[in-house]
Structures are given as structure tokens and as C-alpha cells.
């Protein structure tokens, strides 16, 4: 093998390896940038989860408590409405009885007045 052939082989090995290395470096650079962005996004997600998760859990508990309290208050209002309806019905019955009693008394009083007038006249 001649000296020129050796140089050709060495130069082609270095050139081929250098180009391959350059391509690999460029590819790895993009890959590293993507991984870095992915890591940044994951870190941001974790930070947000650490910050907002307790707030969300607290709000969910509060909403649940408010829904329970709201349901209880609605049931109480329905019960009060039933009680008020019953009381109104009882008062109406009492008013009717009083009206009847007053009517009977008034009728009797008118009858007695007529009898007195008829007896005197």
C-alpha cells in the first residue's frame, strides 16, 4: 500500500467520522432542547399541582359542605311550609267557627229584637 493510499484512508475515516459526528451533534442538540422543554413543562406542572391542588381540594370540600347545608335548609323550608300550611288551615277553620258563632248570635239577636218590637207594638 502506498503512502497516498494510507492518507486517503485516514482522511476518509476522519472525514466520514467528522461528518457523522456533526450530524449526530446537530440531532442530539435538537433532542436535548426538546427534552429540556419537556422537563420544564413537567416542573411547571408539578409546581402548579403543588400550589393549586390544596386550594382545589379545599374548595371542593367547601362546595360539598355548602351543598349539604343547602339541601338541609331546603328540607327545613319544606317542613316549615308544611307546618305553616297546617297552621293556616287551622286558623281558617277557627275563623269559620267564629264567623258561624257570630252569625248565629247575630241571627238570634235580630230575632229577639223583632220579638221585642212585635210584643210592644
C-alpha positions in Angstrom: 0.0 0.0 0.0 1.3 3.4 -0.9 1.7 6.4 1.3 -1.1 8.3 -0.7 -3.4 5.4 -0.2 -2.9 5.5 3.6 -3.6 9.2 3.7 -6.7 8.6 1.6 -7.9 6.0 4.0 -7.1 8.2 7.1 -8.7 11.3 5.6 -11.8 9.4 4.5 -12.1 7.9 8.0 -11.7 11.2 9.7 -14.0 12.9 7.2 -16.6 10.3 7.4 -16.5 10.2 11.2 -16.4 14.0 11.4 -19.5 14.4 9.2 -21.2 11.7 11.2 -20.2 13.4 14.4 -21.5 16.7 13.1 -24.9 15.2 12.1 -25.1 13.4 15.5 -24.2 16.6 17.3 -26.9 18.5 15.5 -29.5 15.8 16.1 -28.6 15.4 19.7 -28.8 19.2 20.2 -32.4 19.3 19.0 -33.2 16.2 21.0 -31.7 17.8 24.2 -33.7 21.0 23.6 -36.9 19.0 23.3 -36.1 17.1 26.5 -35.2 20.3 28.3 -38.6 21.8 27.3 -40.3 18.6 28.4 -38.6 18.8 31.7 -39.5 22.5 32.1 -43.1 21.7 31.4 -43.1 18.8 33.8 -41.6 21.0 36.5 -44.2 23.7 35.9 -47.0 21.1 36.1 -45.6 19.8 39.4 -45.3 23.3 40.8 -48.8 24.2 39.8 -50.1 20.9 41.2 -48.4 21.5 44.5 -49.8 25.1 44.6 -53.3 24.6 43.3 -54.1 21.0 44.5 -54.6 22.0 48.1 -56.7 25.0 47.0 -58.9 22.9 44.8 -59.3 20.2 47.5 -60.2 22.9 50.0 -62.8 24.4 47.6 -64.2 21.0 46.8 -64.7 20.3 50.5 -66.3 23.7 51.0 -68.6 23.2 48.0 -69.6 19.8 49.3 -70.4 21.3 52.7 -72.4 24.1 51.1 -74.4 21.7 49.0 -75.1 19.6 52.1 -76.2 22.7 54.1 -78.3 23.9 51.1 -80.1 20.6 51.0 -80.7 20.7 54.7 -82.0 24.3 54.5 -84.3 23.3 51.6 -85.7 20.4 53.7 -86.2 22.7 56.6 -88.0 25.2 54.4 -90.3 22.5 53.0 -91.1 21.3 56.6 -91.8 24.9 57.7 -94.0 25.4 54.7 -96.0 22.3 55.6 -96.3 23.5 59.2 -97.4 26.9 58.0 -100.0 25.4 55.7 -101.4 23.3 58.5 -101.5 26.4 60.8 -103.2 28.4 58.1 -105.8 25.7 57.7 -106.4 25.5 61.4 -106.8 29.3 61.6 -109.2 29.3 58.7 -111.2 26.6 60.5 -111.2 28.7 63.7 -112.3 31.8 61.7 -115.1 29.9 60.1 -116.3 28.6 63.5 -116.1 32.1 65.0 -118.0 33.5 61.9 -120.7 30.9 62.3 -121.0 31.6 66.1 -121.2 35.4 65.4 -123.7 34.8 62.6 -125.9 32.6 64.9 -125.6 35.1 67.7 -126.5 38.0 65.3 -129.4 36.0 63.9 -130.7 35.3 67.5 -130.2 38.9 68.4 -132.2 40.1 65.4 -134.9 37.6 66.2 -135.1 38.8 69.8 -135.2 42.4 68.6 -138.1 41.5 66.3 -139.9 39.7 69.1 -139.5 42.7 71.4 -140.8 45.0 68.8 -143.7 42.8 67.9 -144.5 42.3 71.6 -144.5 46.0 72.3 -146.2 47.2 69.2 
